[in-house]
Each structure stands twice: as C-alpha cells, then as structure tokens.
Amino acid sequence: MKLYTGLRTKKCKKLMDVVCVGVAPIIVSAHSQWKLGETEGNIKPSVAPLHEQEGFINVQTMVNFFREEYGLPYRGWIHAWRKV
C-alpha cells in the first residue's frame, strides 16, 4: 500500500510504502463509543488509545469527526501495517 497525505490537493505528498498485516471491522457510534470486530491477520493491541493512534485529542473529538464526515454509526475497516 502507499500512504499519502493531502490527497486531492496541491499539497498531496506520498508518506511511505507499507504492507498490510491485518484488518478488523470497526463501528464508531454516539456517546464516545467504538468497537473493533473480529480481526484478521496481525492486529495487536496498542498501549496508546485508538483515538491517539489516529491523531485525535480525545475520544469525543474522534466521534465528532466521524459523525460530521460519515454519519453515525460509522461502519468501516481499520488496517494494521508495517513499513516496507
């Protein structure tokens, strides 16, 4: 996989190449809740909370982002990767 920032803008920049090592379904719902489903591959728990791993200040900020961008409950996939 290729990771980018600023897609669809003049500031688009490739960050790095990575290999996907695992995926899991995720549901983000109101009231600062999120839930990971059954994982496939190599997704390991992290010391850092999910909202911090994803760059949010707190859980409520993450939930608000998903509410505004996609509507709640949001159902999607979370990917684990390693650098090439």
N, C-alpha and C positions, 0 to 999 in steps of 0.2 A: 504494500500500500504506500501511497505517497501522501504525506501530511502537508497541508498548506494553511496559511493564514491570509485573511483579507480576500477571499475568493470573490470574483465578480467586481473587483475594484482595481484601480490603477496601482494600488499598494500590494497586490497579490504577490506572495512570496512562498516558495517551497521551503518547508522546515526540515524535512528529512524523509528517508525511505525507512519503512518498518515492515515487520512480518506480523500478521495477526496470529495470536497464540490462543485466543479464546473469545467466546461471545456469551452473552446472557441477556434474556429479555428483562426490561425494566419498566416499571409503572411509577409515574410521578403523579400524586393526587393532592388534593387540597389539604390544608391543616398540616403542612410541613412533613408530609409522609412520602416515602418512596420505598419500593420493594424490588429486589432482584429475584428473578425466577431461577429455574434450574440452569446451571452453567454447562457449557460445552467447551472442552479444551482446558487451558491452563489459566483460569482466573483465580487469583489468590486474594484473600482479604488484605487490606492495607491498614497500616497504623493510622493514616490520615482519613478523616471522614470523607465520604463521597463528594460533598459539596466543595471541600477544599481541593480535592484531586481535580475537580472540574473547573476550578478557578472562581468559585463564588465565595463571598464573605461569610455567609451563613446559609442554613437550610432554607429559610424563608425567601431569601433572595433567589435561590435556585428554583424553588417552587413558583415564585412570581414570574421568572423568566419563561418557564415552560407554559404557564397559564397565558401569558401575553403572546408568545410566539406560536404555540401549537394548540392551546386549549387543554383543559384538564377533564378527565385523567389523560395523561400522555402515555402512550404505549410505544416503546421502541426497543432498541438494542444498545447495549454497552459493549465496547470492544476492548480487549486487552492486547497489547502489542509489545514488541521488543525491537530495538534498533537493529538495523542490518549491519 
